[in-house]
Amino acid sequence: MLSTNSVLQTRGERELFALGTTLNGKHYTWCIVNAMRATEFTCNSTVHVKAIMTDYQDILQNIKSLQHSKLSYIELLQEEVKRNRDRPSEKKSDEDGEDSSHPASRPPSTSAQSHQFTAPYSIPQALAVSASLGGQAMSPELAVSLRTVLFGNTFHIFNYEWKKSFFKFREPFSEMAYALETERGGACAVQMVVQAHIIKYLLFNRSAESDCTIQSMMTVGEMEQRKALAAALTDILWAAGEEETVTVCLVTSERCFTPHLNYKLDSFTERLQLFTFKKKEEARAFIYEHIQCFREEGSHGIILFLYSLIFSRTIDRIQTDLDCTTTQLLHLRFGNFVCRQALINLLLTGRATPHVFNGTSHCKEQDKPLYGVLTRSNVGYLLWNRDQVNHAQLPLVGSMLKTPKLPIWVCNINGTYSVLFGTNCSLLSDWKMEHLFLLYFYNGQPTQLNTTTLSIDTHSHHWEADSNDSQGDPEKKFPSLEMTIRTKWEGAVIDWNGTVPFF
């Protein structure tokens, strides 16, 4: 068997090997030795050989200098990178915690380079407003309070699923022209509440010439989509501000403050400007003027609106709305941040109360009050979860949410959000209208190509929950959407009008 010295043929190789064995007991120099041998067979030029030997001598000197520090192999590579700062390096995304507000003197990169090195959730420069627009700059104290009321601490930040979410409409002048396209995730709940308010605007708040029909929402163009989104966002923020103020958050190109050590930088929240309005129409006009900051890809539109909602309500009011059961608006589930009921109620009613029952209850264990819904809102809420029903844990939604002012409901069905609505504004005010009527359903997913029409019959009462056939899939026998509707109209017979039940 050959010895190590016989294998290492040159003095340089043996010296490298001897030095390598002293670095944490690992032979880091084998790769260098092999490279030396490969180079000897490929280099025929004396100049090339001298240059290569110079490189080897530099590497040898580097290893000698590292003997006393006992650096790891990774640290050795890092040291090598530091010594080659003159090499061109890729631009890092500002979303990883680096400041993106660099001097304007930097030469602009080509569009191809920008596309290659910009993270898909970074904010395009065109969607950042000028600091000269006015408003109140985000302060470190306000940022800490905002982060705490959302996550319960200052170290969590929104993940990629939230950052990439915005308000995206379906194709204008199509059967789904009124609809927002959502993705499954925590932001979906926010999008579907806004979707419900868009439907409210298109059906009941447009000009008197507009018909309250499902067909009228198929004639919506891009400009009308913008108006509907601006109106929906304003309505929600105005209710949160107790119909007195609206605060709108937009992103500027420069950071407003340097965060403390106990605050995790996200290079987004630190660039906020807050604009406050005392009149609803002024707020709506401002949002419409900057609607691209909420509906363009890369805008962080959902997060911006959520920030605007919190500041419109104010953090002090939100903390008063909450009770002993809820301390923040989001919670982590399956690796993603999802909305707590307090946030859903804030979006629907303007108050961040944590429960769906009417009024105030009492917690016997802690001898503290529990806060529910105090008033009827324009948009309602229905809840169904098969697992919770099977374990007798389904919260009972009170009449304040079940019977809103208008026939529009956000539905939480097995943890997934959707919208159910009718076009007859008298449906909930005239009991005769509730005998036989139509409802329309949209689940927010791009796979739904048409609005689903459901016929609801509450007069016949021939639907039977108990079936002699105990076999088969319960979802096929009792679709979750039907069970959700029956939490409002018990015993109703539901006809899908030729559509195969899919929800």
Secondary structure, 3 states (H helix, E strand, C coil): CCCHHHHCCCHHHHHHHHHHCCCCCCCCCHHHHHHHHHHHHHCCCHHHHHHHHHHHHHHHHHHHHHCCCCCCHHHHHHHHHHCCCCCCCCCCCHHHCCCCCCCCCCCCCCHHHHHHHCCCCCCCHHHCECHHHCCEECCHHHHHHHHHHHHCCCCCCCCHHHHCCCCCECCCCCCCCCCECCCCCCHHHHHHHHHHHHHHHHHHHCCCCCCCCCHHHHHCCHHHHHHHHHHHHHHHHHHHCCCCCEEEEEEECCCCCCCCCCCCCCCCHHHEEEEEECCHHHHHHHHHHCCHHHHCCCCCHHHHHHHHHHHHHCHHHHHHHCCCCCCCCEEEECCEEEECHHHHHHHHHCCCCCCCCECEEEECCCCEEEECECCCCCCEEEEECHHHHHCCCCCCCCHHHHCCCCCEEEEEECCEEEEEECCCCCCCCCHHHHCEEEEEEECCCCCCCCCEEEEEECCCCCCCCCCCCCCCCHHHHCCHHHHHHHCCCCCCEEECCCCCCCC
